[in-house]
């Protein structure tokens, strides 16, 4: 190697070394900067927090996991606090493309869909859904047996799924679905409801105060009904003899009456047996309900002050 070439090489090394020495070094420890950014966020100084988080990203050496987490925090600030959905989308896309192995990827996909829907870009939102293997694995629904009759993205709807949904309807509604056209119409309504439900979830409506309250009340009512069904069924045991005795004690109740309410014909037991059994069960259930509630009120030392109710 010539002296000239050697001199140039040494000069290059010296320039690089001097440049590295002159590069500005962060004045504070990285944990302090991150803590400062969090403090700004907690004081609702969101834009200032974003500036500090970005400074932390640009000036400190982070592993991929921490870098993805910081970018996710910035995206959430834009999404939840500033309501800048394009800004949020920028950071969520950054995680998806620069940190594809991040454990946050499922959450990032959800947030991207929500951003796109708020920007009224439904087609792009659907593309994100289809690109993700599963938006929310906990919500995956296994298809029932049968031929695939529809798809929602990657989710298959089978004839078994349709039959199951129909079976959940009240008997008189099931009877109305007696043709192919009516079943197709029901299938379309079912799919529409699923799409609306998924959109509502992505918009976070499951956390809406009215939804939470209504869900609680519905759950409470179902639990009470379930308890009553279990407890009362233990106490109501009716046999054929009970039904006949009830009929004899209330014979006039099952008679044909004229316009003045006078019994003109007593219906025989075999003719009204079904009605008699229903009436007896209803009466026995009412008695069992009253006994159950009275026991509970005594156990819980309930006092009701009638005179103070106005």
C-alpha positions as CSV (number, residue, x, y, z in Angstrom):
1,X,0.0,0.0,0.0
2,X,1.4,3.4,-1.0
3,X,2.1,6.1,1.7
4,X,-0.6,8.3,0.1
5,X,-3.2,5.6,0.4
6,X,-2.2,4.9,4.0
7,X,-2.4,8.5,4.8
8,X,-5.9,8.8,3.4
9,X,-7.0,5.7,5.4
10,X,-5.6,7.1,8.6
11,X,-7.3,10.4,7.9
12,X,-10.7,8.7,7.4
13,X,-10.3,6.8,10.7
14,X,-9.4,10.0,12.5
15,X,-12.4,11.9,11.0
16,X,-14.8,9.1,12.1
17,X,-13.3,9.0,15.5
18,X,-13.5,12.7,16.0
19,X,-17.1,12.7,14.7
20,X,-18.1,10.1,17.2
21,X,-16.5,12.0,20.0
22,X,-18.3,15.2,19.0
23,X,-21.7,13.5,18.6
24,X,-24.0,14.9,21.3
25,X,-24.6,12.4,24.1
26,X,-27.9,12.2,26.0
27,X,-27.6,14.2,29.2
28,X,-30.0,12.1,31.2
29,X,-30.4,8.4,31.9
30,X,-33.0,6.8,29.6
31,X,-35.3,5.8,32.4
32,X,-35.6,9.4,33.5
33,X,-36.7,10.5,30.0
34,X,-39.2,7.7,29.9
35,X,-40.5,8.6,33.3
36,X,-40.7,12.3,32.3
37,X,-42.8,11.3,29.2
38,X,-45.1,9.3,31.5
39,X,-45.5,12.2,33.9
40,X,-46.4,14.5,31.0
41,X,-49.0,12.0,29.9
42,X,-50.5,11.8,33.4
43,X,-50.8,15.6,33.5
44,X,-52.7,15.4,30.1
45,X,-49.9,17.1,28.3
46,X,-50.2,14.6,25.4
47,X,-48.3,16.4,22.6
48,X,-45.4,17.1,24.9
49,X,-45.4,13.4,26.0
50,X,-45.2,12.3,22.4
51,X,-42.2,14.6,21.9
52,X,-40.4,13.0,24.8
53,X,-41.3,9.5,23.8
54,X,-39.9,10.1,20.3
55,X,-36.7,11.7,21.8
56,X,-36.3,8.5,23.9
57,X,-36.7,6.4,20.7
58,X,-34.2,8.4,18.7
59,X,-31.5,8.8,21.3
60,X,-31.3,5.6,23.3
61,X,-30.6,2.0,22.5
62,X,-33.7,-0.1,23.0
63,X,-34.5,-3.7,22.2
64,X,-37.3,-4.4,19.8
65,X,-39.8,-5.2,22.6
66,X,-39.3,-1.9,24.3
67,X,-39.2,0.1,21.1
68,X,-42.5,-1.6,20.0
69,X,-44.1,-0.8,23.4
70,X,-43.1,2.9,23.2
71,X,-44.5,3.2,19.6
72,X,-47.7,1.6,20.8
73,X,-47.9,4.1,23.7
74,X,-47.6,7.0,21.2
75,X,-50.2,5.4,18.9
76,X,-52.6,5.1,21.8
77,X,-52.0,8.8,22.8
78,X,-53.0,9.8,19.3
79,X,-55.9,7.4,19.2
80,X,-57.5,7.7,22.7
81,X,-56.5,11.2,23.8
82,X,-55.8,13.4,20.8
83,X,-58.3,11.6,18.5
84,X,-55.8,12.0,15.6
85,X,-56.5,8.6,13.9
86,X,-54.1,9.2,11.0
87,X,-51.3,9.9,13.5
88,X,-52.2,6.8,15.5
89,X,-52.3,4.7,12.3
90,X,-48.8,5.9,11.5
91,X,-47.3,4.4,14.7
92,X,-49.4,1.2,14.6
93,X,-48.1,0.6,11.0
94,X,-44.6,1.3,12.2
95,X,-44.9,-1.5,14.7
96,X,-46.4,-3.9,12.2
97,X,-43.6,-3.4,9.6
98,X,-40.6,-2.7,11.8
99,X,-41.4,-5.1,14.7
100,X,-43.4,-7.9,13.1
101,X,-42.4,-10.3,15.9
102,X,-43.9,-8.1,18.6
103,X,-46.3,-9.7,21.0
104,X,-48.4,-6.5,20.6
105,X,-49.3,-7.4,17.0
106,X,-52.8,-8.6,17.7
107,X,-53.6,-5.5,19.6
108,X,-52.0,-3.4,16.8
109,X,-54.3,-5.0,14.2
110,X,-57.3,-4.2,16.3
111,X,-56.3,-0.6,16.7
112,X,-55.6,-0.3,13.0
113,X,-59.1,-1.5,12.2
114,X,-60.6,1.0,14.6
115,X,-58.5,3.9,13.2
116,X,-59.6,3.0,9.6
117,X,-63.3,2.7,10.6
118,X,-63.2,6.1,12.3
119,X,-61.6,7.5,9.1
120,X,-64.5,5.9,7.2
121,X,-62.1,3.6,5.3
122,X,-64.1,0.4,5.7
123,X,-62.5,-1.4,2.8
124,X,-59.1,-0.8,4.2
125,X,-60.3,-2.0,7.6
126,X,-61.6,-5.2,6.1
127,X,-58.2,-5.8,4.4
128,X,-56.5,-5.5,7.8
129,X,-58.9,-8.0,9.2
130,X,-58.2,-10.4,6.3
131,X,-54.4,-10.0,6.6
132,X,-54.5,-10.9,10.3
133,X,-54.8,-14.6,11.1
134,X,-57.2,-13.8,13.8
135,X,-58.2,-10.4,15.1
136,X,-59.1,-11.8,18.5
137,X,-58.3,-15.5,19.1
138,X,-60.7,-15.5,22.2
139,X,-63.5,-14.6,19.9
140,X,-62.9,-17.4,17.4
141,X,-66.0,-19.5,16.8
142,X,-65.7,-23.1,15.7
143,X,-68.0,-23.9,12.8
144,X,-70.6,-26.6,13.3
145,X,-70.8,-29.5,10.9
146,X,-72.4,-29.0,7.5
147,X,-71.7,-27.3,4.1
148,X,-70.3,-23.8,4.1
149,X,-73.2,-21.5,3.2
150,X,-71.5,-18.1,3.9
151,X,-68.2,-16.4,4.9
152,X,-67.5,-13.4,7.0
153,X,-63.8,-12.7,6.1
154,X,-62.1,-16.0,7.0
155,X,-64.9,-17.1,9.3
156,X,-67.1,-19.9,7.8
157,X,-70.8,-20.1,8.4
158,X,-72.1,-23.6,7.9
159,X,-75.6,-25.1,7.5
160,X,-75.0,-26.5,11.1
161,X,-74.4,-22.9,12.3
162,X,-77.7,-21.8,10.7
163,X,-79.6,-24.7,12.1
164,X,-78.2,-23.9,15.6
165,X,-79.2,-20.2,15.4
166,X,-82.7,-21.2,14.3
167,X,-83.0,-23.6,17.2
168,X,-82.5,-20.7,19.6
169,X,-85.6,-19.0,18.4
170,X,-89.0,-19.4,20.0
171,X,-91.0,-22.3,18.6
172,X,-93.5,-20.0,16.7
173,X,-90.6,-18.2,15.0
174,X,-88.9,-21.4,14.1
175,X,-92.2,-22.5,12.4
176,X,-92.1,-19.4,10.2
177,X,-88.8,-20.4,8.7
178,X,-90.4,-23.1,6.6
179,X,-88.9,-22.3,3.2
180,X,-85.4,-21.8,1.6
181,X,-86.1,-18.1,0.9
182,X,-87.1,-17.4,4.5
183,X,-84.0,-19.2,5.7
184,X,-81.8,-17.2,3.4
185,X,-83.4,-14.0,4.7
186,X,-82.7,-15.1,8.3
187,X,-79.1,-15.9,7.3
188,X,-78.6,-12.4,5.9
189,X,-80.0,-10.8,9.1
190,X,-77.8,-13.0,11.2
191,X,-74.7,-11.9,9.2
192,X,-75.7,-8.3,9.4
193,X,-76.1,-8.6,13.2
194,X,-72.6,-10.2,13.5
195,X,-71.0,-7.4,11.4
196,X,-72.7,-4.7,13.5
197,X,-71.7,-6.5,16.7
198,X,-68.1,-6.7,15.6
199,X,-68.0,-3.1,14.7
200,X,-69.5,-2.1,18.0
201,X,-66.8,-4.2,19.8
202,X,-64.0,-2.5,17.9
203,X,-65.4,0.9,18.8
204,X,-65.2,-0.1,22.4
205,X,-69.0,0.0,23.0
206,X,-68.7,-3.0,25.4
207,X,-67.3,-0.4,27.8
208,X,-70.1,2.1,27.2
209,X,-71.8,2.9,30.6
210,X,-75.3,2.2,29.2
211,X,-74.2,-1.1,27.6
212,X,-72.4,-2.2,30.8
213,X,-75.5,-1.4,32.9
214,X,-77.9,-3.1,30.5
215,X,-75.6,-6.2,30.3
216,X,-75.5,-6.3,34.1
217,X,-79.3,-6.2,34.3
218,X,-79.7,-8.8,31.6
219,X,-77.2,-11.1,33.3
220,X,-78.8,-10.5,36.7
221,X,-82.2,-11.4,35.4
222,X,-81.0,-14.5,33.7
223,X,-79.2,-15.7,36.8
224,X,-82.3,-15.1,38.9
225,X,-84.4,-17.1,36.4
226,X,-81.8,-19.9,36.4
227,X,-81.8,-20.0,40.2
228,X,-85.6,-20.1,40.4
229,X,-85.8,-22.8,37.8
230,X,-83.4,-25.0,39.8
231,X,-84.8,-24.3,43.2
232,X,-88.5,-24.4,42.4
233,X,-88.1,-27.6,40.3
234,X,-86.9,-29.3,43.5
235,X,-90.2,-28.4,45.3
236,X,-92.8,-28.9,42.6
237,X,-93.5,-32.6,42.2
238,X,-96.9,-33.2,40.6
239,X,-98.4,-36.6,39.8
240,X,-101.7,-37.6,38.1
241,X,-103.5,-37.9,41.4
242,X,-102.7,-34.2,42.2
243,X,-104.0,-33.1,38.9
244,X,-107.3,-34.9,39.4
245,X,-107.7,-33.6,42.9
246,X,-107.1,-30.0,41.6
247,X,-109.7,-30.5,38.9
248,X,-112.3,-31.7,41.4
249,X,-111.6,-28.7,43.7
250,X,-111.9,-26.2,40.9
251,X,-114.4,-28.0,38.6
252,X,-116.4,-24.8,38.0
253,X,-113.4,-23.0,36.7
254,X,-113.3,-25.4,33.7
255,X,-117.0,-25.3,33.0
256,X,-118.7,-23.6,30.0
257,X,-120.6,-20.5,31.1
258,X,-123.3,-18.4,29.7
259,X,-123.3,-14.6,29.4
260,X,-124.1,-14.2,33.1
261,X,-121.1,-16.3,34.2
262,X,-123.3,-19.3,35.1
263,X,-121.9,-22.8,34.5
264,X,-124.1,-24.5,31.9
265,X,-121.8,-27.5,31.2
266,X,-119.1,-29.1,33.2
267,X,-116.2,-30.2,31.0
268,X,-115.0,-33.7,31.8
269,X,-111.5,-34.2,33.2
270,X,-110.1,-35.8,30.0
271,X,-111.1,-32.8,28.0
272,X,-109.3,-30.2,30.1
273,X,-106.5,-32.3,31.6
274,X,-103.7,-30.3,29.9
275,X,-105.1,-26.9,31.1
276,X,-105.6,-28.3,34.6
277,X,-102.0,-29.4,34.8
278,X,-100.7,-26.0,33.6
279,X,-102.8,-24.2,36.2
280,X,-101.7,-26.5,39.0
281,X,-98.0,-26.2,38.1
282,X,-98.3,-22.4,38.0
283,X,-100.0,-22.3,41.4
284,X,-97.4,-24.7,42.9
285,X,-94.6,-22.7,41.5
286,X,-96.0,-19.5,43.0
287,X,-96.2,-21.2,46.4
288,X,-92.7,-22.5,46.1
289,X,-91.5,-19.0,45.0
290,X,-93.1,-17.4,48.0
291,X,-91.6,-20.0,50.4
292,X,-88.1,-19.5,48.9
293,X,-88.2,-15.7,49.1
294,X,-89.5,-15.8,52.7
295,X,-86.7,-18.1,53.7
296,X,-84.1,-15.8,52.1
297,X,-85.6,-12.7,53.8
298,X,-85.5,-14.4,57.2
299,X,-81.9,-15.5,56.6
300,X,-80.8,-12.0,55.5
301,X,-82.8,-10.3,58.3
302,X,-84.7,-8.1,55.8
303,X,-86.9,-5.3,57.2
304,X,-89.3,-3.4,55.0
305,X,-90.7,-0.1,56.4
306,X,-94.0,0.2,54.6
307,X,-95.0,3.4,56.4
308,X,-92.0,5.3,55.0
309,X,-92.7,4.5,51.4
310,X,-94.5,7.5,49.9
